[in-house]
Amino acid sequence: MYAPAASSGLIHVHLYTVLCLAVFCRYEQQHGNLQQQSFNMEQANFQIQNLKDTQSTVQAMKAGVKEMKKEYKKVDINQIEDLQDDMEDMMGMADEVQEAMGRSYGMPEDIDEADLDAELDLIGDDLGVDEDSSYLDAAAAPAAPTDLPSAVGGAVGVDEFGLPALPAQ
């Protein structure tokens, strides 16, 4: 079969298009490479900053340990234990004082609670406490209003919630 000859203009357009696509692909590849390089640089900067932060933290920890050692030399553990022992002794003496102050005079040591309850019931019977319980009855309260506010005065309207409506301005 015979293929018609392509015009030279069409060939030029085709070649130009192929060339443009090749350039576009190179630009895309360069763009991807630049993005990867940028990412790598950001990661390196991040790692450098982490190392600087770590160094700063280690320096602060060293200073803290040095200061703690210096302050710890001022603390005498034997003195603290002596203070704790003294405090324990003082608390014991305070308990003895409170026990002495709380002594009861003229009260028998062995009081039976059942006997006390029975005596209390007898006193209550003598006073007649159980007979009058009217003070425990519920007080008669007035009934809650059921009318709407407009029914009371007649001049005030109510809104959709049953509240007095605002006057028109």
Buried (B, 14 or more C-beta within 10 A) or exposed (E): EEEEEEEEEEEEEEEEEEEEEEEEEEEEEEEEEEEEEEEEEEEEEEEEEEEEEEEEEEEEEEEEEEEEEEEEEEEEEEEEEEEEEEEEEEEEEEEEEEEEEEEEEEEEEEEEEEEEEEEEEEEEEEEEEEEEEEEEEEEEEEEEEEEEBBEEEEEBEEEEEEEEEEEEE
